Amino acid sequence: RSFHSLVPPMEHRLVSLLPLSHLLEQSVGLFYALSVGADIHYVRSRNPRVIFEALRERRVTSMVLVPQFIDLFWSGIEREAERAGRLPLLNRLRRVARWLPVRLRHRLFRDLHAQLGGSFRLFLSAGAFLPPAIQQAWEDVGVTILQGYGATETGTGCCTTLEDHGPGTVGRPAAGAEVRIADDGDILFRGPTLFHGYWNEPDKTRAAFTDEGWYRTGDIGHFDAGGRLVLSGRKKDMIVLPNGFNVFPEDIENVLREEGLRDSVVLETRPGRIEAIVLWPGTHGPPQSGDVPPGDEAVADGSGAEDAARVTAELGRIVKAANQRLGMNQRLAGWRLWPDADFPRTHTLKVKRDLVRAWAAVETPIAVREDQPGT
């Protein structure tokens, strides 16, 4: 009932990519989809070629995905445009298209929509933070993104709607769900979709609830003036500086992204010192089969020193530009280049921050200095 109040009534033809053990896929991509008579296609692999073939053959209208997949799809579109020398044109058309009605955006980007099957209209995204820049990119070309928020424990939560889906919020509580913000910013849930406890773990169950029966999500957020929930980040990832100021890594990572660095993990490596762990410039999300860290290629062809200088200059430029936009307490003191082609990730492509944090604890950063050229 809750999801029927959130997802718009329309003819849905879906391609399923998420594991059915994930509550988002199970509740929306299976139970809700079956209840409205949707066509569901399960692909044999996550290979991009297989996925895009399925989108075209099935004339898919909608997909239920975590943000990492939505990001990965857009990366593929940008790579193809860059390979064809049309990336600048794509970006110029996007800036114009966002002011046009959706039907005209489809006409403007008809070649792109032909690759998606010609009927694609809607992403439902939940499970992690969706960078506003990625939502804006898809909406520019005429694909609406409804962004939701909840946890396995809450069953449902908040979601934007077709009438109100601006970037940066996860919407208002679904029917039957109660949401409030604790004094420390923790998002609390209560309602009939809430779970009753963890199997055979009474202590963990007690710790998860307030005395009034509200579930502690461990996420930090606030409501905007229109009553929409805005997420800041996970409480366990929040950086509390020695001066008492709270810094959310996602805020910094999003600015780095807007300056040209697609993937980063921002950490406090020692009290008061904020650093970014970054991927090789030009890397687009999870590596494809056969990818190797660019550093290894540089060693193989003898161009390691030249590549290292280029990377240092490019990353320094990005970090410096980001620092100019960030608040005084958010600014980066250094960056480190992750040694592999991608960060360690879960089965839904979330970065395993604890592993990155453990690696950063023993590595040496490259400092950000105003007097060092390019940084």
C-alpha positions as CSV (number, residue, x, y, z in Angstrom):
1,R,0.0,0.0,0.0
2,S,2.8,2.4,0.8
3,F,4.6,2.0,-2.5
4,H,1.3,2.3,-4.4
5,S,1.1,5.8,-2.9
6,L,4.6,6.6,-4.1
7,V,5.1,5.1,-7.6
8,P,3.0,6.7,-10.3
9,P,0.4,4.6,-12.2
10,M,1.7,3.8,-15.7
11,E,2.6,0.9,-17.8
12,H,5.9,-0.4,-16.4
13,R,8.4,-2.6,-18.3
14,L,11.4,-3.2,-16.1
15,V,14.9,-4.7,-16.4
16,S,16.0,-6.0,-13.0
17,L,19.7,-5.5,-12.1
18,L,19.7,-5.5,-8.2
19,P,19.8,-8.7,-6.2
20,L,16.4,-9.8,-5.0
21,S,17.8,-9.9,-1.4
22,H,17.9,-6.1,-1.6
23,L,14.7,-4.7,-0.1
24,L,14.3,-2.0,-2.7
25,E,14.4,-4.5,-5.6
26,Q,12.2,-7.0,-3.6
27,S,9.5,-4.6,-2.6
28,V,9.3,-2.3,-5.6
29,G,11.0,-4.3,-8.5
30,L,9.1,-7.5,-7.7
31,F,6.1,-7.2,-5.3
32,Y,4.9,-3.7,-6.5
33,A,5.7,-4.5,-10.1
34,L,3.7,-7.8,-10.1
35,S,0.8,-6.0,-8.4
36,V,0.4,-3.6,-11.3
37,G,1.0,-6.2,-14.0
38,A,4.5,-5.0,-15.0
39,D,6.7,-6.9,-17.3
40,I,10.0,-7.8,-15.5
41,H,13.1,-9.0,-17.4
42,Y,16.0,-10.5,-15.5
43,V,19.3,-10.1,-17.4
44,R,21.9,-12.9,-17.6
45,S,24.7,-10.5,-16.6
46,R,25.6,-6.9,-15.7
47,N,27.7,-6.5,-18.8
48,P,26.7,-3.0,-20.2
49,R,26.2,-4.5,-23.7
50,V,23.7,-7.0,-22.3
51,I,21.9,-4.4,-20.3
52,F,21.5,-1.9,-23.2
53,E,20.4,-4.7,-25.5
54,A,17.7,-5.6,-23.0
55,L,16.6,-2.0,-22.7
56,R,16.1,-1.7,-26.4
57,E,14.5,-5.1,-27.0
58,R,12.1,-4.8,-24.1
59,R,11.4,-1.1,-24.7
60,V,11.9,-0.6,-21.0
61,T,10.0,2.3,-19.4
62,S,11.3,2.2,-15.8
63,M,14.2,0.9,-13.7
64,V,14.6,0.5,-9.9
65,L,18.3,1.1,-9.1
66,V,20.7,2.3,-6.4
67,P,22.5,5.6,-7.3
68,Q,25.8,3.8,-8.1
69,F,24.1,2.1,-11.1
70,I,22.4,5.3,-12.3
71,D,25.8,7.0,-12.1
72,L,27.5,4.1,-14.0
73,F,24.9,4.4,-16.8
74,W,25.5,8.1,-17.2
75,S,29.3,7.5,-17.2
76,G,28.7,5.2,-20.2
77,I,26.8,7.8,-22.1
78,E,29.5,10.4,-21.4
79,R,32.2,8.0,-22.5
80,E,30.5,7.3,-25.8
81,A,30.0,11.0,-26.4
82,E,33.6,11.7,-25.6
83,R,34.8,8.9,-27.9
84,A,32.7,10.4,-30.8
85,G,34.0,13.9,-30.0
86,R,30.5,15.1,-29.0
87,L,30.8,15.5,-25.3
88,P,31.0,19.4,-25.5
89,L,27.9,19.3,-27.7
90,L,26.1,17.1,-25.2
91,N,26.9,19.4,-22.4
92,R,25.7,22.5,-24.3
93,L,22.4,20.8,-25.3
94,R,21.8,19.8,-21.7
95,R,22.1,23.4,-20.5
96,V,19.4,24.4,-23.0
97,A,17.2,21.3,-22.6
98,R,16.6,21.7,-18.8
99,W,14.4,24.7,-19.6
100,L,12.3,22.8,-22.1
101,P,9.2,20.6,-21.6
102,V,10.1,16.9,-21.2
103,R,8.6,15.9,-24.6
104,L,10.9,18.4,-26.3
105,R,13.9,17.0,-24.4
106,H,13.1,13.5,-25.8
107,R,13.1,15.0,-29.3
108,L,16.3,16.8,-28.7
109,F,18.1,13.7,-27.5
110,R,16.2,11.2,-29.7
111,D,19.5,9.3,-30.6
112,L,20.2,8.8,-26.9
113,H,16.7,7.6,-26.2
114,A,16.8,5.2,-29.2
115,Q,19.8,3.5,-27.4
116,L,17.5,3.2,-24.3
117,G,14.7,1.6,-26.3
118,G,12.7,4.7,-27.1
119,S,10.3,4.4,-24.1
120,F,12.5,5.0,-21.1
121,R,11.0,7.6,-18.7
122,L,11.7,6.8,-15.0
123,F,14.3,5.8,-12.5
124,L,13.4,5.0,-8.9
125,S,16.5,5.5,-6.9
126,A,17.2,4.6,-3.2
127,G,19.8,2.9,-1.0
128,A,22.5,5.6,-1.0
129,F,23.2,9.2,-1.7
130,L,22.4,10.4,-5.3
131,P,24.7,13.2,-6.3
132,P,22.5,16.1,-7.5
133,A,24.7,16.5,-10.6
134,I,23.8,13.0,-11.8
135,Q,20.0,13.6,-11.2
136,Q,20.3,16.8,-13.2
137,A,22.1,15.1,-16.0
138,W,19.4,12.5,-16.5
139,E,16.6,15.0,-16.1
140,D,18.2,17.3,-18.7
141,V,17.8,14.5,-21.3
142,G,14.2,13.8,-20.3
143,V,14.4,10.9,-17.7
144,T,12.7,11.6,-14.4
145,I,14.4,10.4,-11.2
146,L,12.2,9.7,-8.2
147,Q,14.5,9.5,-5.2
148,G,13.5,7.6,-2.1
149,Y,15.0,6.9,1.3
150,G,14.5,4.2,3.9
151,A,16.2,1.2,5.4
152,T,15.6,-2.6,5.4
153,E,14.4,-2.1,9.0
154,T,11.8,0.6,8.0
155,G,10.3,-1.2,5.0
156,T,9.4,2.1,3.4
157,G,10.3,5.8,4.1
158,C,10.3,9.0,2.1
159,C,10.1,9.6,-1.7
160,T,9.8,12.4,-4.1
161,T,7.0,12.5,-6.7
162,L,6.5,13.3,-10.3
163,E,5.1,16.7,-9.3
164,D,8.0,17.4,-6.8
165,H,11.3,15.7,-7.6
166,G,14.0,18.5,-7.3
167,P,17.6,17.4,-6.8
168,G,18.9,17.4,-3.2
169,T,15.9,16.0,-1.3
170,V,14.4,12.5,-0.8
171,G,10.8,13.9,-0.5
172,R,8.2,13.5,2.2
173,P,7.2,10.5,4.3
174,A,5.1,7.8,2.6
175,A,1.6,7.1,3.7
176,G,1.7,5.4,7.1
177,A,5.3,6.3,7.9
178,E,6.2,8.8,10.6
179,V,9.6,10.5,10.4
180,R,11.1,13.0,12.8
181,I,14.6,14.4,13.5
182,A,16.2,13.8,16.9
183,D,18.1,16.5,18.8
184,D,21.4,15.2,17.4
185,G,20.1,15.1,13.8
186,D,19.5,11.4,13.7
187,I,16.5,10.5,11.4
188,L,13.9,8.5,13.4
189,F,11.1,6.3,12.0
190,R,7.9,4.9,13.3
191,G,4.9,3.2,11.6
192,P,3.3,-0.1,10.6
193,T,6.0,-1.0,8.0
194,L,8.7,-0.9,10.7
195,F,10.4,-4.2,11.7
196,H,10.0,-5.6,15.2
197,G,13.6,-6.5,15.9
198,Y,16.8,-8.3,15.0
199,W,16.7,-12.1,15.0
200,N,17.9,-13.5,18.3
201,E,19.7,-10.2,19.1
202,P,17.7,-8.5,21.9
203,D,20.5,-6.1,23.0
204,K,20.9,-4.8,19.4
205,T,17.2,-4.5,19.1
206,R,16.9,-2.4,22.3
207,A,19.7,-0.2,21.2
208,A,18.0,0.4,17.8
209,F,14.8,2.0,19.4
210,T,14.1,5.0,21.5
211,D,11.9,4.6,24.6
212,E,9.0,5.8,22.6
213,G,9.5,3.2,19.9
214,W,11.2,5.2,17.2
215,Y,13.8,3.5,15.2
216,R,17.2,5.1,15.1
217,T,18.4,5.0,11.4
218,G,22.0,6.3,12.1
219,D,21.5,8.8,9.2
220,I,21.7,12.5,9.7
221,G,19.2,14.9,8.1
222,H,16.8,17.7,8.3
223,F,13.5,18.9,6.8
224,D,13.5,21.8,4.4
225,A,10.9,24.6,4.4
226,G,8.6,22.5,2.3
227,G,8.7,19.5,4.6
228,R,11.0,17.4,2.3
229,L,13.7,15.3,4.0
230,V,17.3,16.3,3.1
231,L,20.1,13.8,3.9
232,S,23.5,14.9,5.2
233,G,25.2,11.5,5.7
234,R,25.8,8.6,8.0
235,K,26.4,9.4,11.6
236,K,29.3,7.0,11.8
237,D,31.0,8.7,8.8
238,M,30.5,12.3,10.1
239,I,33.7,14.1,10.9
240,V,33.7,16.0,14.2
241,L,36.5,18.4,14.2
242,P,38.5,19.4,17.3
243,N,36.6,22.8,17.3
244,G,33.3,20.9,17.5
245,F,32.3,21.6,13.8
246,N,30.5,18.7,12.0
247,V,31.7,17.9,8.5
248,F,29.8,15.5,6.2
249,P,32.1,13.7,3.7
250,E,29.3,13.6,1.1
251,D,29.2,17.4,0.9
252,I,32.9,17.5,0.0
253,E,32.7,14.6,-2.4
254,N,29.9,16.2,-4.3
255,V,31.9,19.4,-4.8
256,L,34.9,17.4,-6.0
257,R,32.6,15.7,-8.4
258,E,31.3,18.9,-9.8
259,E,34.9,20.1,-10.3
260,G,35.7,17.0,-12.4
261,L,36.6,14.2,-9.9
262,R,34.0,11.5,-10.4
263,D,34.9,9.2,-7.5
264,S,36.4,10.1,-4.1
265,V,36.2,9.1,-0.4
266,V,36.7,11.9,2.1
267,L,38.1,10.9,5.5
268,E,39.6,12.4,8.7
269,T,43.0,10.8,8.8
270,R,44.0,12.4,12.0
271,P,42.2,14.9,14.3
272,G,41.3,18.0,12.3
273,R,42.9,16.8,9.0
274,I,40.5,16.1,6.2
275,E,41.9,14.2,3.1
276,A,40.4,12.8,-0.1
277,I,41.2,9.4,-1.4
278,V,40.7,9.6,-5.1
279,L,40.7,7.4,-8.2
280,W,42.9,8.0,-11.3
281,P,41.5,11.0,-13.3
282,G,39.2,9.8,-16.0
283,T,38.1,6.6,-14.2
284,H,34.4,6.1,-14.5
285,G,33.0,4.0,-11.6
286,P,33.6,0.2,-11.4
287,P,36.3,-0.9,-13.9
288,Q,35.4,-2.9,-17.0
289,S,36.8,-6.4,-17.6
290,G,40.5,-6.2,-18.4
291,D,41.1,-2.8,-16.7
292,V,44.3,-2.3,-14.8
293,P,45.3,0.6,-12.6
294,P,46.7,3.3,-14.9
295,G,49.9,3.4,-12.9
296,D,50.7,-0.1,-13.9
297,E,50.3,0.8,-17.6
298,A,52.6,3.8,-17.1
299,V,55.3,1.6,-15.7
300,A,55.0,-0.8,-18.6
301,D,55.5,1.8,-21.3
302,G,58.1,3.9,-19.4
303,S,56.0,7.0,-19.1
304,G,55.5,6.7,-15.4
305,A,57.2,10.0,-14.4
306,E,55.3,12.0,-17.1
307,D,52.0,10.5,-16.1
308,A,52.6,11.1,-12.4
309,A,53.3,14.7,-13.0
310,R,50.2,15.1,-15.1
311,V,48.0,13.4,-12.5
312,T,49.5,15.4,-9.7
313,A,48.8,18.6,-11.5
314,E,45.2,17.6,-12.5
315,L,44.2,16.4,-9.1
316,G,45.8,19.4,-7.4
317,R,43.8,21.7,-9.7
318,I,40.6,20.0,-8.8
319,V,41.2,20.0,-5.1
320,K,42.2,23.6,-5.1
321,A,39.1,24.6,-7.0
322,A,36.9,22.5,-4.6
323,N,38.6,24.2,-1.6
324,Q,37.7,27.6,-3.0
325,R,34.0,26.6,-2.9
326,L,34.1,24.8,0.5
327,G,33.7,26.3,3.9
328,M,36.8,26.9,6.0
329,N,36.1,23.8,8.2
330,Q,35.5,21.6,5.1
331,R,38.6,22.3,3.2
332,L,40.9,19.4,2.2
333,A,44.4,19.3,3.6
334,G,45.6,16.6,1.2
335,W,44.8,13.8,-1.3
336,R,45.9,10.3,-1.9
337,L,45.7,8.3,-5.1
338,W,43.9,4.9,-4.6
339,P,46.3,2.2,-5.9
340,D,43.6,0.1,-7.8
341,A,41.3,0.8,-10.7
342,D,38.3,1.1,-8.3
343,F,37.4,1.3,-4.6
344,P,36.3,-1.9,-2.8
345,R,32.5,-2.1,-3.1
346,T,29.5,-4.1,-1.9
347,H,27.2,-6.0,-4.3
348,T,25.2,-2.8,-4.7
349,L,28.4,-0.9,-5.5
350,K,28.6,1.1,-2.3
351,V,32.2,1.9,-1.4
352,K,33.5,0.0,1.6
353,R,34.6,3.0,3.5
354,D,36.1,1.1,6.4
355,L,38.6,-0.6,4.0
356,V,39.5,2.7,2.5
357,R,39.9,4.2,6.0
358,A,42.2,1.3,7.0
359,W,44.4,1.8,4.0
360,A,44.6,5.6,4.5
361,A,45.8,5.0,8.1
362,V,49.2,3.8,6.9
363,E,49.7,5.7,3.6
364,T,51.5,9.1,3.1
365,P,49.3,11.9,1.7
366,I,50.2,14.4,-1.0
367,A,49.8,17.8,0.6
368,V,47.7,20.6,-0.8
369,R,49.9,23.7,-0.7
370,E,49.2,27.1,-2.1
371,D,52.8,27.6,-3.0
372,Q,53.1,24.4,-5.0
373,P,52.3,24.8,-8.7
374,G,49.1,23.1,-9.8
375,T,48.0,22.2,-6.2
